[in-house]
């Protein structure tokens, strides 16, 4: 179980290539946009017809009406003395609904147990015939898990790369830590900008040609293209190449004019596919200075006794992280291979539930990014649900395959494993452990955690066999 992390990023300037938005955002407002009952997969659908004896129906009517007589408060009648005819006229639909709720579920459960069926969807009830003194008749349609074999799952193979941490990876991360602690120092010597320098610039920009007319038509008041004391790395990977080319070789105090043609996929929409004429003033040159690797450096970035202590713990953390990432990736590729090998029908209700889960995660991500609820309600949820369907169907198939293999391998999840997972969740959410355990027990979350851990153990077992 992992918690999502968010980081603040500075707004991009026209000199830096902001990445296009890649939110796999496909979220829906659950309360405001309920979807209709799904059309069930006929290959997974079962139906039963049930009759409830008249005397049981009548007895249930009498029980419900007596309760209404006892509790109903109607002007002009003393408590407990309201005539049945008044109750039926005022609460007729509610009485019928309660009778159905009282007699339908136990008969449905008895019928599916008799036939050995295990529904994975809520039953869709139809042909409901309910009259006091008459038998209750109804038809229930629902989905069940498909029957399929996983024979030959041991033969499915995928590449399983080495998880050993390399010296190059370690050195790169150590250098990243140094870079994060770097300071920007002014360059005192009289020289021109060169690669690796950071230019301090002030600029204005003006859209050119037909692109300018098109852009002005998009907004009555287009935002000005300008920046004051902006830092731009010459030759940096996030710097637009035309800016590096124009600034390289210039000195503080110089004023430059040049044009930049932005590609259609440029991250800032107002300039994507457009040409901008810039007037730029170079205000200064700064150089990034990394700290020396020392015991003081180690102590400054965390709870480390020395540089050696930092290196030891960093290497341990990176090795564990790499092993986990590559195992997860290999497990996902293995599940994809298993999905391709075993073809079987998938219950539509499970696919729709998985779509719900994916969209709810997207909705929470949008909220964390600051999107307003009223803006979420304007999203095209039908389109978003459709876009999520292929991935959701694959995820459901993967869980069904892993569950079937877990049955074959007799994989179990012990209470101590559940307890460890609850402790992790408690630390992540800052919810007291006992409160968390009680809540998950009540809402079925504990069972879902056990199922997920069982699937992870199954996938890990298969990956270990690859090695």
N, C-alpha and C positions, 0 to 999 in steps of 0.2 A: 504494500500500500504506500503510495507516495502522495505528497501534497504539491499542488501547483505553486510555482513561484512566479512573481512578476517583478520586473525591474523598470526603473524610470530611464528613458532615453531622451537625449536632447533633440530639439526640433532640428531637422536637416536644413541646411542652407542650399542655395542654388549651386554652390561649389562642391557639395557632397552628394553622392548618389544614394538617396534614400531608397531602400528596398520597397517594391510594391507590396501592399498589404496582403498577407498570406493567411489571414484568419480562416481556419477551416470552420469559419463561423457558420454554423447552420444551427440556429437556436430557435426555440419557439416559446411563446408565453403560454405555459401549461394551463393556467386557470382561464385565460381568455380565449384560447384556441383549441378546444377539445376536438379531436378528430372522430369521425364516425366509426362505428364498429367495423373492423376490417373484414373484407371478403375472405373467408377461410380457405385454406389450401385443401381442395377436395381429396388429395391423396392422404391427408392427415386427419380428415374430418370423420367423426362418428356421430350418430344420432340415436336417441332412445325416446320412446313414448311411454308415458307413465300415467296411471290412473290412481287416484286417491279415493278410498271408499267414502260414500256419502255421509255415513255416521261420523267419520273423523272430521270432515269438512264442517258439519253442523256443530260438533263439539267445539271446534276452533272458533267459529262465529260466536257461540255463546260465551266463550272465555273472553274474547276481545270486547264484546259488547258490555259484559259485566265490568270490565276494567274501565271502560269509558263512562259507564254509569257512576262509578265510584269517584272518578277524577274530574268529570266534566263540570264546568261552572257556567250555567246558562241563566241569564236573568229570567225571573219568574218561576224558577224551580229550585227546590231545596236540594242540597248535595245528596246524591244517591237516589233521587226521586225523579230524574229526568226520564220520560217515557222512551221506549225503544224507537218508536216511530220518529221522534224528534232527533234522536241520535243518528238514525239511519239517513234522515234527510240532510242533516248538517255535516256528518262525518262519513258518509257512505263510502267515498273513494278511499279514505284513510283506513277504514275498517277492512275493506276488501284487501288493500295492500298488506296489512298486518296479518291477515289470514293466510295470504299467499306466502309471506315470509316465514310463517310458522310451520306450514305443512309441506311446502315445496322442497327446501334444502334437505331434510332428512330422507325423504323419498328418493331424491336425486342421488344422494350419497349411497343409499342402499342399492339402487339400481346399478350404479357403476361398479360397486364392489362385487355385486353378483356376477357381472360380466367381465370382471378383471380389467377394467379400463382406468387409466390415470390421465385425466384431463390436464392440459397445460394452458387452457384458456378458460375464461368465464363462459358458462353456457349461455347460448343465445336461445331464449325461450320464445316459443310461438305456439299457435293453436291453443292458447290458454282459455279454458272454459270453466268458469267458476260461478256457481249459483248455490245459494244456501239450500241444503236438503238434497243436492245433486252431487254425483261424483265429480271430482276435479280432474280434468284431463289436460295434459300439456306435452309438448314435444321440445326436447333440449338438443341443441346442436353444439358441438365443441370439437376442439382439436386435441390430438394425442401425439406423443413422441413417435417418430417413424421407427419402423423396424429395419435395421441394416446391420451388416457384418463389417467388422474391421479386420478380417483375416488378411494377413500380409502387412500389417502396419510396421512390423519390425524391419521390413525391407526398404522402407522409405528413408532416403538419405539426403542430407544437404551438407554444403561446405561448413566446416566448423573451424574457423581460424584460431590461431594461437591467441590466448588472452594474456600472455606475458607482457609486462610493461617494458618498453624499450628505453634506452638511455636518451634517445632523441626526444621522445615524448616527455620524459621527465625534465630535460633541460628546457624544452619549450615552455612548460608550465612554470618552471622557476623563473624564466625570463619574463613571463606574463605577470607574475607577482611583482617582480622588480619594476616592470613598466607601470603597473597600477600605482606604485609608490613614487613614480617619477615626479620631478618638478620642472616647470617651464622657466628657463632662465634667459634673460635678454642677451643677445649676442653683441658684445661691446666693440668688436673689431669692425673696421670699415670694409665690408665685403658684400657681394651680391647673394641673393637667395639661391640655394642649391638643394638637391634632393635630401630629404630628411629634416630640413628646416620647417618651422611653422611661421607662415607670414601672417602678420596682423594687418587686415585690410578693412577699408570702408568702401562700399560699392553701391551703385544704383544700376538698374537694368531696365531695358525697354524692349517690348515685343516688336518684332519686325514683320513687314509685309502683310500678306493675306492672313497669316497666323494671328497678327495683332488684331485685325478686324474681327476674326472669328472669336478671339478671346474676349474682346470688348463686348461682343454680342451676348456672351454667356452671363455677364453681370453688369448691372448699371454702374457699380462702383468697384472696379477690379482692385485687388490688393496691390499696393506698390511693391516692386521688386527692389529691395534695398537691405543693407546690413551695415552695422556699425561695430568696429573693433571685432570682427569675426576672425577666428583662427583657422587657417587652411594649411594642411600638411603638403608640402611640395613632393609630388610623386607618391603620395599616400594612396593606399588601396581604396579609401572611401572618397578620394578627391576626383572630381571630374577632370579627365585628362586635359581638356582645353584650358582649364584654370592653371594646372601645373605648367603647361607649355608656355602660357602667357606670363606667368609670374617668375619662372625660373630665369635667373640672371639679372633681375631687377633689384633696385636698392630702395631703402626707406626714403620717402619723399617723392618718389616717382609716381606719375599718374599715367595709367595705361587705358587703352581702349581696344576692345576686341569683341568678337561675336562667338557665341556658343550655340551650336545646333544640338538640341536634346533629342534622344531617341524616343520613339512612341511609348516604350515601356518604362520611361523614367518615373521614379517614384513620386514626384510632385506633379499632380495632375495639371496644374495651370501652366506648366512649362513642357509637359510631355509632347514630343513631336513638333515643338516650336523652336524658333531661333530668337535669341535674346542678345541685344547689343549692350555691353557692359562698359561702365566708366568706373575704374578702380584706382584707389589711392593706397599705396603701400605705406603703412604707418610704422612698421617695425619688424624685426626678425627675432624669433625666440628659438631656443634649442631645448629639446627634452633631455634632462639629465637623470640617469638612473642611479639609485643608491648602490653603494658597494655591498657585496655579499659579506655579511659579518654577523656576529652574535647580536649586535645592537639592532641590525635590520630584522633579524628573526624575532626579537622581543617586541619590535615595534608593530608587527603585523598580527600578533596573536600570543597565545599562552605557550610560548616556547622558551626553553632554558638556554638554547644556543642554536647556532646555525646547523650543527649536526642533528640536533633534536628536530628542527624544522624539516630538514631533508629526509630524515627517517620517517616521520609521521606523514609528510607529503607523499612520499613514495608508497607507503602502505595504503593511504587513502586512494591514490590514483590507481594502484593495482587492483584494489577491491572494486572501484568504480568501473574500470575498464572490463574486468571480468563479468560484472553484472550486466553492463550494457551489451557486450557481445553475446552473452548467454541469452538475454532477452531477444536480441535480434535473431540469433540462430533458432530460438524456440518459435518465434513468429514465422520464420521462413519454413520451419518444419511443419507447423500447423497449416500453412498455406499449401504445402506439398500434400499433406494428408487430405485436405479439403478437395484438392484436384483428383486424388486417387479414389476417394469414396464419394459416389454420387447418390444422393437420396433426397426425398422431399423435405422441405423445412416448414414447420408450422408458421402461418402468417402472423398469428398473434404474438409469437416470440420475436419475429422481425420487427413488428410495430413497437413492441416494448423496448427493444434495443435502440430503435430510432428515437424513442422518447428519451432514453438515457443519454444518447449522444447529443441531442439537441439541448437537453437541460444543462449538460456540461458546457456547451457553447454559450448558453444564456448566462450562466454564472461568469464565464470568462468575459463576456461583454459588459456585464455589470461591474466587474472588477476593473475594467478599462474605463469606466465612467459613462457608459451608454445609459441614457435615461429610459425608464419603463415605457413612457409614451412613444419613444422612437422604436423600441422593440416591438410594440404592438403594430407598427406599420410594416413589419417585415412580411414578405410573401412566404408564409409558412408551408403552403402546399408545395411550392417549388423547393423549399429547403428540405422538406420531408423526402421528396423524390430524390434529391441529390444525395441524401444520406443512405438511401435504401441499399445500394450495392455493398457498401462497407458493413452495414448492419447485418445483412444476410450472411456475409462471410464470417462475421464474428459469431453469429448464432451457430453456424455449421461447425466452426472450430470448437466451440464449447461442447456441442453434442458429440463430436468425435473424441475429444479428450475425456469426456465423461464415460464413454463406452470403453475406451482403452483402460481407464482407471478401474472400471468394473472387472475387466479381464485380468489386470495386474493386481487386483485386490488392494488398491492403494487407500489408506485411511489417514485421517487427520486427527491427531490426538488433542486432548483438552489443553495440554501444555503449549502446543503450537498456537491454538486459539488465544490463549492467555498472552503469549508473547506479542501476537498481532494486536490485541486490544491495548497493550501497553504502548506500542508504537503509535496507534491512532490517538490514544489519550494524550501523548506528548505533542503530537502534531496539532491536534484540535484544542488542547488545553482544557478538555472536558474531564472532570474527575472520573477515575477508572470505574468506580462502582456505578456512578450515574450512567456512564457510557454503556456498561454491561447490561444494566436494567433496560435502558432504552432499546438497545439492539435485540435483546431477548423478546421484548414486547412487539416490535415491528418486523420481526423476521430477519433482521440484519445479521444476526449471529449465524443463522443457517447459510445466508449468502456468502459470508466470509469463509465459512468452512468449505463451501463448494469451490470458491475461488482458489483457496489454498490447495485444495485437492487437485485442481487443474494445473496449478503451477508445479506441484510435485510431480505430476504425470509428465508435463513437458520437460522438466529438469531431468527426470529419469531417462527419457528418450534422448536428450542431448548428451547425457553422460555416456550412454551406450555408443553414440557416434564417435566419441574419443577413443 
